[in-house]
Amino acid sequence: MQTLGRDGIVHSQKGLNGGFELGRKPTHIFLMDIVHAIDGKGILDECVAGFPDCGDEHPCALHPMWKEAKHVLLEMLKTKTIEDLNNEMSEKWNFIDLISEEKNSQPNTTNAITDRNTERRTSGN
């Protein structure tokens, strides 16, 4: 949290009512800001296989695939904000809640079948 604080992503308040809060509006905190604060700016520049001399001139076997995947990842990190994530998660949680409500409102067919079988045995049918 200290590294996030140093980069102005969060602010901390000490004391009884202390804690952390966002240092900027959620629409102004990009995922790349968080990655850079925690892992440094060059984290995605290293060879995914760990070869120190890997690059466009001397690529390892994974270099072309990593280069393509890294481009997609960097675009997402540069454009996605924590506000975007919050909205996406809210939609998913709403969907999960809706499914749970529907599931809970439907009769439990397993218990209904068990109850009918019990009735048949006790009534002699």
DSSP file (Angstrom, degrees, kcal/mol; ACC not computed):
  #  RESIDUE AA STRUCTURE BP1 BP2  ACC     N-H-->O    O-->H-N    N-H-->O    O-->H-N    TCO  KAPPA ALPHA  PHI   PSI    X-CA   Y-CA   Z-CA
    1    1 A M     >        0   0    0      0, 0.0     4,-2.3     0, 0.0     9,-0.2   0.000 360.0 360.0 360.0 -29.7    0.0    0.0    0.0
    2    2 A Q  H  >  +     0   0    0      1,-0.2     4,-2.7     2,-0.2     5,-0.2   0.914 360.0  49.9 -63.6 -41.1    2.9    2.3    0.6
    3    3 A T  H  > S+     0   0    0      1,-0.2     4,-1.4     2,-0.2    -1,-0.2   0.889 110.9  49.7 -65.8 -36.7    4.1    2.1   -3.0
    4    4 A L  H  4>S+     0   0    0      1,-0.2     5,-2.5     2,-0.2     6,-1.0   0.874 111.4  50.3 -66.3 -36.4    0.5    2.9   -4.1
    5    5 A G  H ><5S+     0   0    0     -4,-2.3     3,-1.6     4,-0.2    -2,-0.2   0.899 105.5  54.8 -66.9 -42.0    0.5    5.8   -1.8
    6    6 A R  H 3<5S+     0   0    0     -4,-2.7    -1,-0.2     1,-0.3    -2,-0.2   0.833 109.4  48.7 -61.8 -31.4    3.9    7.1   -3.1
    7    7 A D  T 3<5S-     0   0    0     -4,-1.4    -1,-0.3    -5,-0.2    -2,-0.2   0.363 117.0-114.1 -91.2   6.2    2.4    7.1   -6.6
    8    8 A G  T < 5S+     0   0    0     -3,-1.6    -3,-0.2     2,-0.3    -2,-0.1   0.649  83.6 120.6  75.5  14.5   -0.8    8.9   -5.5
    9    9 A I  S   <S+     0   0    0     -5,-2.5    14,-3.2    -6,-0.2    15,-0.7   0.866  81.7  15.2 -78.6 -36.9   -3.1    6.0   -6.2
   10   10 A V  E     -A   22   0A   0     -6,-1.0     2,-0.4    12,-0.3    -2,-0.3  -0.927  67.6-146.7-130.7 159.3   -4.2    5.8   -2.6
   11   11 A H  E     -A   21   0A   0     10,-3.0    10,-2.2    -2,-0.3     2,-0.4  -0.949  15.7-146.6-119.5 145.9   -4.0    8.1    0.4
   12   12 A S  E     -A   20   0A   0     -2,-0.4     2,-0.4     8,-0.2     8,-0.2  -0.877   6.4-161.4-114.6 149.4   -3.7    6.8    4.0
   13   13 A Q  E     -A   19   0A   0      6,-2.7     6,-1.8    -2,-0.4     2,-0.1  -0.992  14.2-148.0-127.4 122.1   -5.1    8.3    7.2
   14   14 A K        +     0   0    0     -2,-0.4     3,-0.2     4,-0.2     2,-0.2  -0.432  51.7  45.9 -84.1 162.0   -3.5    7.2   10.5
   15   15 A G  S >  S-     0   0    0      1,-0.2     3,-1.8    -2,-0.1    -2,-0.1  -0.470 102.9 -37.0 107.4-173.9   -5.4    6.9   13.7
   16   16 A L  T 3  S+     0   0    0      1,-0.3    -1,-0.2    -2,-0.2    -2,-0.0   0.867 140.1  32.3 -57.4 -44.1   -8.7    5.6   15.1
   17   17 A N  T 3  S+     0   0    0     -3,-0.2    -1,-0.3     2,-0.0    -2,-0.1   0.082  99.8 125.7-100.4  22.9  -10.7    6.4   12.0
   18   18 A G    <   +     0   0    0     -3,-1.8     2,-0.3    -6,-0.0    -4,-0.2  -0.044  19.3 117.2 -76.2 178.6   -7.8    5.9    9.7
   19   19 A G  E     -A   13   0A   0     -6,-1.8    -6,-2.7     2,-0.0     2,-0.4  -0.981  58.5 -58.4 155.7-158.9   -7.5    3.7    6.6
   20   20 A F  E     +A   12   0A   0     -2,-0.3     2,-0.3    -8,-0.2    -8,-0.2  -0.896  40.2 174.8-120.1 148.1   -7.0    4.0    2.9
   21   21 A E  E     -A   11   0A   0    -10,-2.2   -10,-3.0    -2,-0.4     2,-0.1  -0.959  43.5 -81.3-142.8 161.5   -8.9    5.9    0.2
   22   22 A L  E     -A   10   0A   0     -2,-0.3   -12,-0.3   -12,-0.2   -13,-0.1  -0.368  27.7-150.6 -64.5 141.4   -8.3    6.4   -3.5
   23   23 A G  S    S+     0   0    0    -14,-3.2     2,-0.3     2,-0.1   -13,-0.2   0.636  80.3  22.2 -86.5 -16.9   -5.9    9.2   -4.3
   24   24 A R  S    S-     0   0    0    -15,-0.7     5,-0.1     5,-0.0   -16,-0.0  -0.886 102.0 -74.2-139.3 169.4   -7.6   10.0   -7.6
   25   25 A K    >   -     0   0    0     -2,-0.3     3,-2.5     1,-0.1     4,-0.2  -0.404  45.5-118.1 -62.7 144.4  -11.0    9.5   -9.1
   26   26 A P  G >  S+     0   0    0      0, 0.0    57,-1.3     0, 0.0     3,-0.9   0.778 115.6  61.5 -57.3 -26.3  -11.5    5.8  -10.2
   27   27 A T  G 3  S+     0   0    0      1,-0.2    -2,-0.1    55,-0.2     3,-0.0   0.607 104.7  49.1 -75.1 -10.1  -11.8    7.0  -13.8
   28   28 A H  G <  S+     0   0    0     -3,-2.5     2,-0.7     1,-0.1    -1,-0.2   0.255  90.7  86.7-112.3  10.4   -8.3    8.4  -13.6
   29   29 A I    <   -     0   0    0     -3,-0.9    53,-2.0    -4,-0.2    54,-0.3  -0.911  62.5-166.7-113.1 105.7   -6.6    5.3  -12.1
   30   30 A F  B >>  -B   81   0B   0     -2,-0.7     4,-1.2    51,-0.2     3,-0.8  -0.576  31.7-118.5 -88.9 152.8   -5.5    3.0  -14.9
   31   31 A L  H 3> S+     0   0    0     49,-2.6     4,-2.4    46,-0.3     5,-0.2   0.843 115.5  61.2 -58.6 -33.1   -4.5   -0.6  -14.3
   32   32 A M  H 3> S+     0   0    0     45,-2.2     4,-2.8    48,-0.3    -1,-0.3   0.864  98.1  57.7 -63.0 -34.8   -1.1    0.3  -15.7
   33   33 A D  H <> S+     0   0    0     -3,-0.8     4,-2.1    44,-0.3    -1,-0.2   0.912 109.1  45.2 -59.1 -42.0   -0.6    2.8  -12.9
   34   34 A I  H  X S+     0   0    0     -4,-1.2     4,-2.2     2,-0.2     5,-0.3   0.912 112.7  49.7 -69.9 -43.6   -1.1    0.1  -10.4
   35   35 A V  H  X>S+     0   0    0     -4,-2.4     4,-3.2     1,-0.2     5,-0.6   0.930 113.0  47.3 -61.2 -45.5    1.2   -2.3  -12.2
   36   36 A H  H  X5S+     0   0    0     -4,-2.8     4,-1.3     1,-0.2    -1,-0.2   0.897 111.4  51.0 -64.1 -39.6    3.9    0.3  -12.5
   37   37 A A  H  <5S+     0   0    0     -4,-2.1    -1,-0.2    -5,-0.2    -2,-0.2   0.896 121.7  31.8 -64.6 -39.4    3.6    1.3   -8.8
   38   38 A I  H  <5S+     0   0    0     -4,-2.2    -2,-0.2    -5,-0.1    -3,-0.2   0.912 135.4  20.6 -86.2 -45.7    3.9   -2.3   -7.6
   39   39 A D  H  <5S-     0   0    0     -4,-3.2    -3,-0.2    -5,-0.3     3,-0.2   0.545 105.6-112.0-106.5  -9.5    6.2   -4.0  -10.1
   40   40 A G    ><< -     0   0    0     -4,-1.3     3,-0.8    -5,-0.6    -1,-0.2  -0.152  34.7 -76.9  94.0 165.5    8.1   -1.1  -11.7
   41   41 A K  T 3  S+     0   0    0      1,-0.2     3,-0.3     2,-0.1    -1,-0.1   0.740 123.5  50.5 -76.4 -23.4    7.9    0.3  -15.3
   42   42 A G  T >> S+     0   0    0      1,-0.2     3,-1.8    -3,-0.2     4,-0.5   0.281  72.6 111.4 -99.2  12.3   10.0   -2.4  -17.0
   43   43 A I  G X4 S+     0   0    0     -3,-0.8     3,-0.6     1,-0.3    -1,-0.2   0.839  82.3  42.3 -58.6 -36.5    8.2   -5.5  -15.7
   44   44 A L  G 34 S+     0   0    0     -3,-0.3    -1,-0.3     1,-0.2    -2,-0.1   0.410  98.9  76.0 -92.3   3.6    6.8   -6.5  -19.0
   45   45 A D  G <4 S+     0   0    0     -3,-1.8    -1,-0.2     2,-0.1    -2,-0.2   0.613  76.1  94.0 -87.4 -12.9   10.0   -5.8  -21.0
   46   46 A E  S << S-     0   0    0     -3,-0.6     2,-0.2    -4,-0.5     9,-0.0  -0.419  90.5 -91.7 -80.7 155.6   11.8   -8.9  -19.8
   47   47 A C    >   -     0   0    0      4,-0.3     3,-1.1     1,-0.2    -1,-0.1  -0.449  27.6-138.9 -63.7 131.5   11.8  -12.2  -21.7
   48   48 A V  T 3  S+     0   0    0      1,-0.3    -1,-0.2    -2,-0.2    -2,-0.1   0.775 105.8  48.7 -65.5 -25.4    9.0  -14.4  -20.6
   49   49 A A  T 3  S-     0   0    0      2,-0.1    -1,-0.3     0, 0.0    -2,-0.1   0.509 118.3-112.8 -91.5  -6.1   11.3  -17.4  -20.7
   50   50 A G    <   +     0   0    0     -3,-1.1    -2,-0.1     1,-0.3     3,-0.0   0.570  62.8 150.0  90.2   8.7   14.0  -15.5  -18.7
   51   51 A F    >   -     0   0    0      1,-0.2     3,-1.2     2,-0.1    -4,-0.3  -0.661  37.4-152.3 -78.9 122.2   16.7  -15.2  -21.4
   52   52 A P  T 3  S+     0   0    0      0, 0.0    -1,-0.2     0, 0.0    -2,-0.0   0.797  92.5  45.1 -66.9 -28.2   18.7  -12.1  -20.8
   53   53 A D  T 3  S+     0   0    0      2,-0.0     5,-0.2    -3,-0.0     2,-0.1   0.349  82.8 127.0 -97.2   6.4   19.6  -11.5  -24.5
   54   54 A C    <   +     0   0    0     -3,-1.2     2,-0.3     3,-0.1    -7,-0.1  -0.403  29.2 116.9 -68.0 138.1   16.1  -12.2  -25.9
   55   55 A G  S    S-     0   0    0      3,-0.6     8,-0.1    -2,-0.1    -2,-0.0  -0.950  79.9 -65.5-176.8-173.7   14.7   -9.5  -28.2
   56   56 A D  S    S+     0   0    0     -2,-0.3    -2,-0.0     1,-0.2    -1,-0.0   0.846 132.6  46.1 -62.0 -33.5   13.6   -8.8  -31.7
   57   57 A E  S    S+     0   0    0      1,-0.2    -1,-0.2    -3,-0.0    -3,-0.1   0.829 129.7  22.4 -78.7 -32.3   17.2   -9.4  -33.0
   58   58 A H  S    S-     0   0    0     -5,-0.2    -3,-0.6     2,-0.0    -1,-0.2  -0.600  86.6-176.9-132.9  71.0   17.8  -12.5  -31.0
   59   59 A P        -     0   0    0      0, 0.0     2,-0.1     0, 0.0    -3,-0.1  -0.413  18.8-137.6 -77.1 144.1   14.4  -14.0  -30.1
   60   60 A C    >   -     0   0    0     -2,-0.1     3,-0.8    -9,-0.1    -5,-0.0  -0.311  41.0 -91.1 -81.3 178.7   13.8  -17.0  -28.0
   61   61 A A  T 3  S+     0   0    0      1,-0.2     4,-0.3     2,-0.1    -1,-0.1   0.795 128.1  44.8 -64.7 -28.2   11.2  -19.6  -29.1
   62   62 A L  T 3> S+     0   0    0      1,-0.2     4,-2.9     2,-0.1     5,-0.3   0.584  87.0  95.1 -90.7 -10.7    8.5  -17.8  -27.1
   63   63 A H  H <> S+     0   0    0     -3,-0.8     4,-2.9     1,-0.2     5,-0.2   0.875  82.4  48.0 -53.6 -49.8    9.3  -14.3  -28.2
   64   64 A P  H  > S+     0   0    0      0, 0.0     4,-1.7     0, 0.0    -1,-0.2   0.910 116.5  43.9 -62.0 -40.0    6.9  -13.9  -31.1
   65   65 A M  H  > S+     0   0    0     -4,-0.3     4,-2.6    -3,-0.2    -2,-0.2   0.918 115.7  47.7 -69.2 -42.7    4.0  -15.3  -29.0
   66   66 A W  H  X S+     0   0    0     -4,-2.9     4,-3.3     1,-0.2     5,-0.2   0.892 108.5  55.3 -64.7 -39.6    4.9  -13.2  -26.0
   67   67 A K  H  X S+     0   0    0     -4,-2.9     4,-1.7    -5,-0.3    -1,-0.2   0.916 112.0  43.2 -60.6 -43.2    5.3  -10.0  -28.1
   68   68 A E  H  X S+     0   0    0     -4,-1.7     4,-1.7    -5,-0.2    -2,-0.2   0.932 116.9  45.5 -67.6 -46.4    1.8  -10.4  -29.4
   69   69 A A  H  X S+     0   0    0     -4,-2.6     4,-2.6     1,-0.2    -2,-0.2   0.891 111.1  54.0 -64.6 -39.2    0.3  -11.3  -26.0
   70   70 A K  H  X S+     0   0    0     -4,-3.3     4,-3.1     1,-0.2     5,-0.2   0.886 105.0  54.2 -63.1 -39.6    2.2   -8.4  -24.4
   71   71 A H  H  X S+     0   0    0     -4,-1.7     4,-2.0    -5,-0.2    -1,-0.2   0.929 111.4  44.5 -60.5 -45.7    0.8   -6.0  -26.9
   72   72 A V  H  X S+     0   0    0     -4,-1.7     4,-2.0     2,-0.2    -2,-0.2   0.924 115.2  48.6 -63.9 -45.1   -2.8   -7.0  -26.0
   73   73 A L  H  X S+     0   0    0     -4,-2.6     4,-2.6     1,-0.2    -2,-0.2   0.916 110.8  49.8 -62.2 -45.5   -2.0   -7.0  -22.3
   74   74 A L  H  X S+     0   0    0     -4,-3.1     4,-2.3     1,-0.2    -1,-0.2   0.895 109.1  52.3 -62.7 -40.8   -0.4   -3.5  -22.5
   75   75 A E  H  X S+     0   0    0     -4,-2.0     4,-1.5    -5,-0.2    -1,-0.2   0.918 111.7  46.5 -61.0 -43.4   -3.4   -2.1  -24.4
   76   76 A M  H  X S+     0   0    0     -4,-2.0     4,-2.4     1,-0.2   -45,-0.3   0.931 113.3  47.9 -65.0 -45.8   -5.8   -3.4  -21.8
   77   77 A L  H  < S+     0   0    0     -4,-2.6   -45,-2.2     1,-0.2   -44,-0.3   0.841 113.2  49.1 -64.6 -33.8   -3.7   -2.1  -18.9
   78   78 A K  H  < S+     0   0    0     -4,-2.3    -1,-0.2    -5,-0.2    -2,-0.2   0.775 121.5  32.3 -76.0 -27.3   -3.3    1.3  -20.5
   79   79 A T  H  < S+     0   0    0     -4,-1.5     2,-0.4    -3,-0.2    -2,-0.2   0.682  98.3  86.7-106.9 -20.5   -7.0    1.8  -21.2
   80   80 A K     <  -     0   0    0     -4,-2.4   -49,-2.6    -5,-0.2   -48,-0.3  -0.701  57.3-165.3 -89.7 128.9   -8.8    0.0  -18.4
   81   81 A T  B  >  -B   30   0B   0     -2,-0.4     4,-1.9   -51,-0.3   -51,-0.2  -0.606  35.9-110.6-103.7 168.0   -9.5    1.9  -15.2
   82   82 A I  H  > S+     0   0    0    -53,-2.0     4,-2.4   -56,-0.7   -55,-0.2   0.780 121.0  60.2 -69.6 -23.2  -10.6    0.7  -11.8
   83   83 A E  H  > S+     0   0    0    -57,-1.3     4,-2.5   -54,-0.3    -1,-0.2   0.915 103.6  50.3 -64.7 -42.7  -13.9    2.3  -12.5
   84   84 A D  H  > S+     0   0    0    -58,-0.3     4,-2.6     2,-0.2    -2,-0.2   0.930 111.2  48.2 -59.1 -46.2  -14.3    0.0  -15.5
   85   85 A L  H  X S+     0   0    0     -4,-1.9     4,-2.8     1,-0.2     5,-0.2   0.912 110.2  51.9 -61.9 -42.6  -13.4   -3.0  -13.4
   86   86 A N  H  X S+     0   0    0     -4,-2.4     4,-2.5     1,-0.2    -1,-0.2   0.929 111.6  46.6 -59.8 -45.9  -15.9   -1.9  -10.8
   87   87 A N  H  X S+     0   0    0     -4,-2.5     4,-2.1     2,-0.2    -2,-0.2   0.916 113.2  48.7 -63.9 -42.7  -18.7   -1.6  -13.4
   88   88 A E  H  X S+     0   0    0     -4,-2.6     4,-2.0     1,-0.2    -2,-0.2   0.910 113.4  46.7 -64.2 -41.9  -17.8   -4.9  -15.0
   89   89 A M  H  X S+     0   0    0     -4,-2.8     4,-3.2     2,-0.2     5,-0.2   0.881 108.9  55.2 -68.4 -37.1  -17.8   -6.7  -11.6
   90   90 A S  H  X S+     0   0    0     -4,-2.5     4,-2.5    -5,-0.2    -1,-0.2   0.919 108.8  48.4 -60.6 -42.5  -21.1   -5.0  -10.6
   91   91 A E  H  X S+     0   0    0     -4,-2.1     4,-2.0     2,-0.2    -1,-0.2   0.913 113.5  46.9 -63.0 -42.4  -22.7   -6.4  -13.7
   92   92 A K  H  X S+     0   0    0     -4,-2.0     4,-2.7     2,-0.2    -2,-0.2   0.916 112.5  48.8 -67.3 -42.5  -21.3   -9.9  -13.0
   93   93 A W  H  X S+     0   0    0     -4,-3.2     4,-2.9     1,-0.2    -1,-0.2   0.897 110.3  52.0 -65.0 -38.5  -22.4   -9.8   -9.4
   94   94 A N  H  X S+     0   0    0     -4,-2.5     4,-2.3    -5,-0.2    -1,-0.2   0.909 111.0  48.0 -61.7 -40.7  -25.8   -8.7  -10.4
   95   95 A F  H  X S+     0   0    0     -4,-2.0     4,-2.4     2,-0.2    -2,-0.2   0.919 112.2  48.5 -64.9 -43.9  -26.0  -11.6  -12.8
   96   96 A I  H  X S+     0   0    0     -4,-2.7     4,-2.5     1,-0.2    -2,-0.2   0.917 111.8  49.8 -62.7 -43.3  -24.8  -14.0  -10.1
   97   97 A D  H  X S+     0   0    0     -4,-2.9     4,-2.6     2,-0.2    -1,-0.2   0.906 110.1  51.2 -60.8 -41.5  -27.4  -12.7   -7.7
   98   98 A L  H  X S+     0   0    0     -4,-2.3     4,-2.4     2,-0.2    -2,-0.2   0.920 111.0  47.2 -62.7 -44.5  -30.1  -13.1  -10.3
   99   99 A I  H  X S+     0   0    0     -4,-2.4     4,-2.6     2,-0.2    -2,-0.2   0.917 112.3  50.3 -63.1 -43.2  -29.1  -16.7  -11.0
  100  100 A S  H  X S+     0   0    0     -4,-2.5     4,-2.5     1,-0.2    -2,-0.2   0.907 110.4  49.7 -62.2 -42.6  -29.0  -17.4   -7.2
  101  101 A E  H  X S+     0   0    0     -4,-2.6     4,-1.6     2,-0.2    -1,-0.2   0.919 112.3  47.3 -62.9 -43.6  -32.5  -15.9   -6.7
  102  102 A E  H  X S+     0   0    0     -4,-2.4     4,-1.0     2,-0.2    -2,-0.2   0.916 112.8  49.3 -63.5 -42.9  -33.9  -17.9   -9.6
  103  103 A K  H  < S+     0   0    0     -4,-2.6     3,-0.4     1,-0.2    -2,-0.2   0.904 112.6  47.3 -63.3 -42.0  -32.3  -21.1   -8.3
  104  104 A N  H  < S+     0   0    0     -4,-2.5    -1,-0.2     1,-0.2    -2,-0.2   0.767 109.6  53.7 -72.0 -25.1  -33.6  -20.5   -4.8
  105  105 A S  H  < S+     0   0    0     -4,-1.6    -1,-0.2    -5,-0.2    -2,-0.2   0.661  92.2  87.8 -85.3 -15.2  -37.2  -19.7   -6.0
  106  106 A Q  S  < S-     0   0    0     -4,-1.0     2,-0.0    -3,-0.4     3,-0.0  -0.601  89.8-104.5 -82.8 143.5  -37.5  -22.9   -8.0
  107  107 A P        -     0   0    0      0, 0.0     2,-1.0     0, 0.0     3,-0.1  -0.353  34.7-109.4 -64.5 147.2  -38.8  -26.0   -6.1
  108  108 A N     >  -     0   0    0      1,-0.2     4,-1.9    -4,-0.1     3,-0.2  -0.681  31.1-166.9 -79.8 104.4  -36.2  -28.5   -5.2
  109  109 A T  H  > S+     0   0    0     -2,-1.0     4,-2.3     1,-0.2     5,-0.2   0.808  83.0  59.6 -67.3 -29.9  -37.0  -31.4   -7.6
  110  110 A T  H  > S+     0   0    0      1,-0.2     4,-2.3     2,-0.2    -1,-0.2   0.939 108.3  44.1 -63.3 -46.1  -34.8  -33.9   -5.7
  111  111 A N  H  > S+     0   0    0      1,-0.2     4,-2.7     2,-0.2    -2,-0.2   0.874 111.6  54.3 -66.2 -36.6  -36.8  -33.4   -2.5
  112  112 A A  H  X S+     0   0    0     -4,-1.9     4,-2.1     2,-0.2    -2,-0.2   0.910 110.4  45.9 -63.9 -41.9  -40.1  -33.6   -4.4
  113  113 A I  H  X S+     0   0    0     -4,-2.3     4,-2.4     2,-0.2    -2,-0.2   0.926 113.4  49.3 -66.4 -44.7  -39.1  -36.9   -5.9
  114  114 A T  H  X S+     0   0    0     -4,-2.3     4,-2.3     1,-0.2    -2,-0.2   0.915 110.2  51.2 -60.4 -43.3  -38.0  -38.2   -2.6
  115  115 A D  H  X S+     0   0    0     -4,-2.7     4,-2.2     1,-0.2    -1,-0.2   0.903 110.4  49.0 -61.8 -41.8  -41.2  -37.1   -0.9
  116  116 A R  H  X S+     0   0    0     -4,-2.1     4,-2.2     2,-0.2    -1,-0.2   0.905 111.3  49.4 -65.0 -41.0  -43.3  -38.9   -3.6
  117  117 A N  H  X S+     0   0    0     -4,-2.4     4,-2.1     1,-0.2    -2,-0.2   0.898 110.6  50.3 -65.0 -39.3  -41.3  -42.1   -3.2
  118  118 A T  H  X S+     0   0    0     -4,-2.3     4,-2.2     1,-0.2    -1,-0.2   0.910 109.7  51.2 -63.7 -42.0  -41.7  -42.0    0.6
  119  119 A E  H  X S+     0   0    0     -4,-2.2     4,-1.9     1,-0.2     6,-0.3   0.905 109.1  50.9 -62.0 -41.9  -45.5  -41.5    0.1
  120  120 A R  H  X>S+     0   0    0     -4,-2.2     5,-1.2     1,-0.2     4,-1.1   0.913 111.3  47.9 -62.8 -43.2  -45.7  -44.5   -2.2
  121  121 A R  H  <5S+     0   0    0     -4,-2.1    -1,-0.2     1,-0.2    -2,-0.2   0.901 115.3  43.7 -66.9 -40.4  -43.9  -46.8    0.2
  122  122 A T  H  <5S+     0   0    0     -4,-2.2    -1,-0.2     1,-0.2    -2,-0.2   0.769 115.4  47.8 -78.8 -23.5  -45.9  -45.7    3.2
  123  123 A S  H  <5S-     0   0    0     -4,-1.9    -1,-0.2    -5,-0.2    -2,-0.2   0.599 110.0-118.2 -92.6 -10.1  -49.3  -45.9    1.4
  124  124 A G  T  <5       0   0    0     -4,-1.1    -3,-0.2    -3,-0.2    -4,-0.1   0.560 360.0 360.0  88.7   8.2  -48.6  -49.3   -0.1
  125  125 A N      <       0   0    0     -5,-1.2    -4,-0.2    -6,-0.3    -5,-0.1   0.439 360.0 360.0 -86.5 360.0  -48.8  -48.2   -3.8
